[in-house]
Amino acid sequence: MKTVFVSDLDGTLITRNERLSDYSLSVLNGLIERGLPFTYATARSLSSAERSVGGLRHTLPVIVYNGALIIRPATGEVLHFLSFSGAEKARLVEKLASFGVSPVVHARENGEDKIFWREGSESPGQARYLARRMQDRRLTPVRFPEELCRGESCFFACNGEYASMKRIHDELESEGVYCRIYPEAYREDYWLEILPRGATKAEAVVRLKRLLGFERAVCFGDSANDSEMFDVCDEKYAVRNADEWLKSKATGIIGYCEEDGVAKWLAENAFKEE
């Protein structure tokens, strides 16, 4: 049966240095040259994801913004895109402000990716995120809350201590807003991601299978934002550093992300049925 292989990035495919190791890059490129249908699904934007896998000669569309966008990296062709309505954006900005929180907002404006945030309102985690991208052309600081609603917004990201993020998560969820909370890899603080309804890795993998004519999907992950993807894939593998509860949903446990677990599993198993 025709199978597509889909990997999460952070904590799964790439290292804590936010890059593919030389070993994984070599192995994956060799497998792709042999015809391996491989892609990734990540909460990152396209430009951030592509930097992290620099040199990977993948050919399939990729899933970014946690499922809000399916796009072909080489051409920029958008296959699927979900965004908030104007009223939804305004309500979210107002709601988060009531908790003393200002989001980092990912959007597309005039066909270009943008990152909006109110300068001076950053949490420590948001400040780290922005500092790592100082030369990123997407960065667009704004002065007023209403400016956070520019463009077609597809991803709101808040960061802070668990208790604070959990309070916001629970209230938004009770109002029917789709959101998720999870710890940042290798850090103690937590991210709260808010997305348009239907923007999940699971929905995107199902859509990708249908668009490209795949019959099966095998995925790899490590944390909460991979859980729904595990639910829709025929086989799902958790890296050894994954959350314990995610491991309980997995078909099997593979090596650590820092030890090229995904690449090694694919090298040993991807073409077994040839």
C-alpha positions, 0 to 999 in steps of 0.5 A: 500500500502507498504510504507517506511518512510524516515527522514532527520536528522539534524534539523528534527529528531535529536536535536541541540545536534546532537542526538536523544532524549531519547523519540524519540529513545524509540518511534521509536524503539517501532514502528520499532519492530512493523514493521515500515519500517523506515530509514533516508536520510542525507548529513552526512557520515554513521559513523556520521549519526549512531553516531547521532542515536545511539541505533536506531534499524533500519533495512533498508538501509540508504541514506548518502552523500545526496544520493551518497551512499545507504548502509546497516549499519549493514553489510556495503553492498553498494547498490548504490554509485556515485563518481566523475571522476578523471578529475571532482575532479581535476577541482573542486579543481582548481576551488575552489582554484580560489575563495580562498576556499579549500574543505573538501572532503569525499571519499572512499579509499581502502574500507574505508571512508576518510575525506580529507582537507588541514590542515591550510586552514579551514574556521571557519565552517570547523574547527568546523566540524573537531573539533567535530570529533577529534577522527574520524579515517576518518580524513586525513589531506593532504598538497597539493591540488592534495591530495584532489583527493585521492580515490573515492570522492563523496562529496565536502563541503565548508563553509563561508559567504552567498555571497561567497558561492553563487558566487561559487554556481552560477558559478559551476551551470552555468558549469553544476556542481550539487551543493546546498547551505544552512545555517548550522543549528543554525549558521549564515554561509552557506555550499556549497555542491558539489556532482556527478550528480544524487546524490540527496536524491530524486534519492536515495529514488526512488532507495530505493523504487525500490530495496526494493519493496515499493509502497509509500514513506513518508518523513520528512525534514526541509531545502533546501537539502530536497526539491527534496526529497519532490518532489518525495514522496507521502506525505511530512512533514516539521517540524515547524522549517523548511524553510518557502518555504519548508513548502509550498511544504509540505503535512502538518506541524509537531512539532519542531525537538527539540520537537520530531515532527517526532516521535510523528507524526509517533506514531499517524499516521504510523499504522492508516491503519492497 
